[in-house]
Amino acid sequence: MKTQNSTIRRQTKLILAISATLAGLGMAAQAQSLGIYYNLQTYGAVANGNSILDALGNTTATLNNDANTSLTGSGLTTASGGGGSGNSASTGLTLASGALNGFTGSFSIQDWVTIANPNNGLVLWGANNGPANTYIGDGYTGVSTLIGFTWGSLAGGGGTGNPLGQPYNRYGNTVAGYSLAAGQSYDLLLTYNASTYTFNQYINGSWVGSLQEAFSSTSLAGCQDFTIGGCPNEPWSPWGDNTADATTKDFLLYNGELTASQVSALDAAGAGASVGTIATIVPEPGSFALLALAGVTGLFLRRSFRSSLTAQP
């Protein structure tokens, strides 16, 4: 009996060690998670100046008081034009202060958008991350999708804190060119790997290009006033690029770099996918760890039961 009990103890320690390892591996392997989700076709007509809550119930955003910005059952519509109208410094839907504090590493941004006129404006989303002319943004100039935009580089263009030591590029850097057509809807998805400083651009679920460039602020957590459909400028500057002539239907921000297969599956799920559907594609970080733990626990209980039967006279 003593020998059998010691065997059970050894098996218990081994199984517990395996489950701890599997839990750790599950957490590491499933580093992506959905952090912010605005299905902008579900709010109806919202008056400028009012706030809305995202689908996860965690993040508040305020519709800016600007004549070129509206939120209706069709989504968030921004207009662009000359004479100072459609200035991205004041258009769009701005996330609450601190909304990006948890985005300290790799990330992915998905933007379901319908283009009204690909030749007007360029800013689909953006943020100010402090120093002069230092922005992040995803828009287009003419017919090319890009990261960064005129007068602002996505990475902050080098200088203090830039691990790649890149020179300052005030005009932004293109990840991949892609022709955009008026009246067409697109699934624009950008991933960033914080370890390799690599951006990957996907259009409608397919990879179109990559770019190695580093944030001077190192992560989204260092950015201020992130805006969907706009890009706040420095407090001292009234200038900004023209907002895109576009209607944003969905805006999703993920912690972690999505894989190509996840990007493809999210595109197939379509705009307006439920949180549950998205979770089957981008599980919470601990889901696989819990499954592994459940499996190992089941094995332990089965072995214990069999051992107890064997021990009976």
C-alpha positions as CSV (number, residue, x, y, z in Angstrom):
1,M,0.0,0.0,0.0
2,K,2.9,2.4,0.8
3,T,4.4,1.8,-2.6
4,Q,1.1,2.5,-4.3
5,N,0.6,5.7,-2.4
6,S,4.0,7.0,-3.2
7,T,3.4,6.2,-6.9
8,I,0.1,8.1,-6.8
9,R,2.0,11.1,-5.2
10,R,4.6,11.0,-7.9
11,Q,1.9,10.9,-10.6
12,T,0.1,13.8,-8.9
13,K,3.3,15.9,-8.9
14,L,4.0,15.1,-12.5
15,I,0.5,15.9,-13.7
16,L,0.4,19.2,-11.8
17,A,3.8,20.1,-13.3
18,I,2.6,19.3,-16.8
19,S,-0.6,21.3,-16.3
20,A,1.4,24.3,-15.1
21,T,3.6,24.1,-18.1
22,L,0.6,23.7,-20.5
23,A,-1.0,26.7,-18.8
24,G,2.1,28.8,-19.4
25,L,2.4,27.6,-23.0
26,G,-1.3,28.4,-23.6
27,M,-0.9,31.9,-22.3
28,A,2.2,32.5,-24.5
29,A,0.8,31.0,-27.6
30,Q,-2.5,32.8,-27.4
31,A,-1.2,36.3,-26.7
32,Q,-3.9,38.0,-28.9
33,S,-7.2,39.2,-27.6
34,L,-9.9,41.6,-28.6
35,G,-9.5,44.8,-26.6
36,I,-11.8,47.4,-28.2
37,Y,-14.7,46.8,-30.6
38,Y,-17.0,49.5,-32.1
39,N,-19.7,48.1,-34.4
40,L,-20.7,51.6,-35.6
41,Q,-23.9,50.5,-37.3
42,T,-25.6,49.6,-34.1
43,Y,-25.8,53.0,-32.3
44,G,-28.4,54.7,-34.6
45,A,-28.3,58.5,-34.8
46,V,-25.9,60.0,-32.2
47,A,-25.7,63.7,-31.6
48,N,-22.2,65.3,-31.9
49,G,-20.7,65.7,-28.4
50,N,-22.3,62.6,-27.1
51,S,-20.4,59.4,-26.0
52,I,-20.9,55.7,-26.8
53,L,-19.7,52.5,-25.2
54,D,-17.9,49.8,-27.2
55,A,-19.4,46.3,-27.6
56,L,-17.2,44.9,-24.9
57,G,-18.5,47.4,-22.4
58,N,-15.1,48.7,-21.5
59,T,-14.2,51.7,-23.6
60,T,-16.0,55.0,-24.1
61,A,-15.6,57.3,-27.1
62,T,-17.0,60.8,-27.8
63,L,-18.3,61.9,-31.2
64,N,-16.5,65.2,-31.9
65,N,-18.4,68.4,-32.5
66,D,-17.5,68.9,-36.2
67,A,-19.8,69.5,-39.2
68,N,-17.9,66.9,-41.2
69,T,-18.6,64.1,-38.7
70,S,-21.8,62.1,-38.2
71,L,-22.8,58.8,-36.6
72,T,-26.0,57.1,-37.9
73,G,-27.2,53.6,-38.5
74,S,-24.9,53.5,-41.5
75,G,-21.8,54.0,-39.4
76,L,-19.4,56.8,-38.7
77,T,-19.2,59.1,-41.8
78,T,-16.5,61.7,-42.3
79,A,-16.3,64.2,-45.1
80,S,-13.3,65.9,-46.6
81,G,-13.0,69.1,-48.5
82,G,-11.0,72.3,-49.1
83,G,-11.0,75.5,-47.2
84,G,-10.3,73.8,-43.8
85,S,-13.3,71.5,-43.9
86,G,-12.7,67.9,-43.1
87,N,-9.7,68.7,-41.0
88,S,-8.6,65.5,-39.3
89,A,-7.6,67.4,-36.2
90,S,-11.2,67.8,-35.2
91,T,-13.2,65.1,-37.0
92,G,-14.2,61.6,-35.9
93,L,-14.8,59.6,-32.7
94,T,-12.2,60.1,-30.0
95,L,-11.5,57.3,-27.4
96,A,-11.5,58.2,-23.8
97,S,-8.2,59.2,-22.1
98,G,-6.3,56.1,-21.0
99,A,-8.2,53.8,-23.3
100,L,-4.9,52.5,-24.8
101,N,-3.0,52.0,-21.5
102,G,-3.2,48.3,-21.8
103,F,-1.8,48.1,-25.3
104,T,1.9,47.9,-24.3
105,G,3.2,45.6,-27.0
106,S,2.2,44.1,-30.3
107,F,-1.2,45.1,-31.7
108,S,-3.6,44.7,-34.6
109,I,-6.1,47.2,-35.9
110,Q,-9.1,46.3,-38.1
111,D,-11.1,48.9,-39.9
112,W,-14.2,48.0,-42.0
113,V,-14.8,51.0,-44.2
114,T,-16.6,52.2,-47.3
115,I,-14.8,54.7,-49.5
116,A,-16.9,57.6,-50.9
117,N,-14.1,59.3,-52.9
118,P,-10.6,57.8,-52.9
119,N,-9.2,61.1,-54.2
120,N,-10.3,63.2,-51.3
121,G,-8.6,63.2,-47.9
122,L,-6.6,60.4,-46.3
123,V,-7.1,59.9,-42.6
124,L,-9.1,56.9,-41.5
125,W,-7.8,56.9,-37.9
126,G,-4.9,58.2,-35.9
127,A,-3.4,59.6,-32.7
128,N,-0.9,62.0,-31.4
129,N,1.9,60.5,-29.4
130,G,3.5,63.6,-28.1
131,P,6.3,65.2,-30.0
132,A,5.7,67.6,-32.9
133,N,4.5,65.9,-36.1
134,T,4.6,62.5,-34.5
135,Y,1.5,60.5,-35.3
136,I,0.2,57.1,-36.0
137,G,-2.4,56.7,-38.7
138,D,-3.8,54.5,-41.4
139,G,-5.3,56.2,-44.4
140,Y,-4.6,56.6,-48.1
141,T,-3.2,59.2,-50.5
142,G,-4.9,59.0,-53.9
143,V,-5.1,55.2,-54.5
144,S,-2.5,53.9,-52.1
145,T,-3.2,52.6,-48.6
146,L,-0.5,53.5,-46.3
147,I,0.6,53.7,-42.7
148,G,1.3,57.2,-41.6
149,F,0.3,60.2,-43.7
150,T,1.4,63.6,-44.9
151,W,3.1,65.7,-42.2
152,G,3.1,62.8,-39.8
153,S,5.2,59.6,-39.6
154,L,3.6,56.5,-37.9
155,A,6.8,55.7,-36.1
156,G,7.7,59.2,-35.0
157,G,10.4,59.2,-37.6
158,G,13.4,58.3,-35.4
159,G,15.1,60.3,-32.8
160,T,15.1,59.6,-29.0
161,G,13.7,56.2,-28.2
162,N,13.6,54.8,-31.8
163,P,15.3,51.4,-31.4
164,L,16.1,51.2,-35.2
165,G,17.7,54.6,-35.3
166,Q,15.7,55.5,-38.4
167,P,15.8,59.1,-39.8
168,Y,12.8,61.3,-39.4
169,N,10.2,61.0,-42.3
170,R,7.6,63.7,-42.0
171,Y,5.6,62.2,-44.9
172,G,5.0,58.8,-43.4
173,N,5.9,55.5,-44.9
174,T,3.9,53.3,-47.1
175,V,3.5,49.6,-46.2
176,A,1.7,48.5,-49.4
177,G,0.0,50.2,-52.3
178,Y,-3.6,49.2,-53.1
179,S,-6.1,50.7,-55.4
180,L,-9.3,51.9,-53.7
181,A,-12.5,52.4,-55.6
182,A,-15.4,54.8,-54.8
183,G,-18.4,53.1,-53.3
184,Q,-16.5,49.9,-52.4
185,S,-16.2,48.5,-48.9
186,Y,-12.9,47.3,-47.6
187,D,-11.6,45.3,-44.6
188,L,-8.3,47.1,-43.8
189,L,-6.2,45.3,-41.2
190,L,-2.8,46.3,-39.8
191,T,-0.6,44.3,-37.5
192,Y,2.5,45.4,-35.6
193,N,5.1,43.1,-34.1
194,A,6.7,45.0,-31.2
195,S,9.7,42.6,-31.1
196,T,10.7,42.9,-34.7
197,Y,9.2,46.4,-35.3
198,T,7.4,45.0,-38.3
199,F,4.0,46.1,-39.7
200,N,1.9,43.9,-42.0
201,Q,-1.0,45.3,-44.0
202,Y,-3.9,43.1,-45.1
203,I,-6.7,44.1,-47.4
204,N,-9.9,42.0,-47.4
205,G,-8.2,39.2,-45.6
206,S,-5.1,39.0,-47.9
207,W,-1.6,40.1,-47.2
208,V,-0.4,43.0,-49.4
209,G,2.9,44.1,-47.8
210,S,5.1,44.8,-44.8
211,L,7.3,47.5,-43.4
212,Q,9.9,47.5,-40.7
213,E,9.6,50.7,-38.6
214,A,9.6,51.4,-34.9
215,F,7.5,53.6,-32.7
216,S,9.4,56.3,-30.9
217,S,6.8,55.8,-28.1
218,T,7.3,51.9,-28.4
219,S,3.6,51.1,-28.1
220,L,0.0,52.3,-28.5
221,A,0.0,52.9,-24.7
222,G,2.2,56.0,-25.4
223,C,-0.3,57.5,-27.8
224,Q,-2.8,60.2,-26.8
225,D,-6.3,61.0,-28.1
226,F,-6.7,58.1,-30.4
227,T,-9.5,58.9,-32.9
228,I,-11.5,56.8,-35.4
229,G,-12.1,59.0,-38.4
230,G,-9.6,61.6,-37.4
231,C,-6.2,62.4,-35.9
232,P,-5.8,64.9,-33.1
233,N,-2.9,67.3,-33.7
234,E,-0.5,68.8,-31.1
235,P,-2.4,71.2,-28.8
236,W,-0.4,74.1,-30.2
237,S,-1.2,73.3,-33.9
238,P,-4.5,73.9,-35.7
239,W,-3.3,72.1,-38.8
240,G,-4.1,68.6,-39.9
241,D,-4.6,66.4,-43.0
242,N,-8.0,66.1,-44.6
243,T,-10.2,63.3,-43.2
244,A,-11.0,60.5,-45.6
245,D,-14.4,60.7,-47.5
246,A,-15.5,57.4,-45.9
247,T,-17.9,55.6,-43.7
248,T,-16.4,53.3,-41.0
249,K,-18.7,50.4,-40.1
250,D,-16.5,48.5,-37.7
251,F,-13.4,49.4,-35.8
252,L,-11.6,46.7,-33.8
253,L,-8.3,46.9,-31.8
254,Y,-6.6,43.7,-30.7
255,N,-3.8,43.2,-28.2
256,G,-1.1,41.1,-30.0
257,E,-0.2,40.5,-33.6
258,L,-2.8,38.5,-35.4
259,T,-1.7,35.6,-37.6
260,A,-2.5,35.5,-41.4
261,S,-5.0,32.7,-40.8
262,Q,-6.8,34.7,-38.1
263,V,-6.9,37.8,-40.4
264,S,-8.5,35.6,-43.2
265,A,-11.0,34.1,-40.8
266,L,-12.0,37.6,-39.4
267,D,-12.5,38.8,-42.9
268,A,-14.7,35.8,-43.7
269,A,-16.8,36.5,-40.5
270,G,-17.6,39.9,-42.1
271,A,-18.4,43.3,-40.7
272,G,-20.6,43.3,-37.6
273,A,-19.5,39.9,-36.4
274,S,-20.6,39.1,-32.9
275,V,-18.2,39.2,-30.0
276,G,-18.8,35.4,-29.7
277,T,-17.8,34.8,-33.3
278,I,-14.7,36.9,-33.0
279,A,-13.7,35.0,-29.8
280,T,-13.7,31.7,-31.7
281,I,-11.1,33.2,-34.0
282,V,-9.1,35.2,-31.5
283,P,-9.6,33.4,-28.2
284,E,-9.0,35.0,-24.8
285,P,-5.4,34.4,-23.7
286,G,-6.3,31.9,-21.1
287,S,-8.8,29.8,-23.0
288,F,-6.3,27.2,-24.4
289,A,-4.6,27.1,-21.1
290,L,-7.9,26.3,-19.3
291,L,-8.6,23.6,-21.9
292,A,-5.2,22.0,-21.3
293,L,-5.6,22.2,-17.6
294,A,-9.1,20.6,-17.8
295,G,-7.6,17.7,-19.9
296,V,-4.8,17.1,-17.5
297,T,-7.1,17.3,-14.5
298,G,-9.4,14.7,-16.2
299,L,-6.4,12.4,-16.7
300,F,-5.4,12.8,-13.1
301,L,-8.9,11.9,-11.8
302,R,-9.1,8.9,-14.2
303,R,-5.8,7.6,-12.9
304,S,-6.7,8.2,-9.3
305,F,-10.0,6.3,-9.8
306,R,-8.3,3.4,-11.5
307,S,-5.6,3.3,-8.7
308,S,-8.3,3.2,-6.0
309,L,-10.0,0.3,-7.7
310,T,-6.7,-1.6,-7.9
311,A,-6.1,-1.0,-4.2
312,Q,-9.4,-2.6,-3.2
313,P,-9.1,-6.1,-1.8
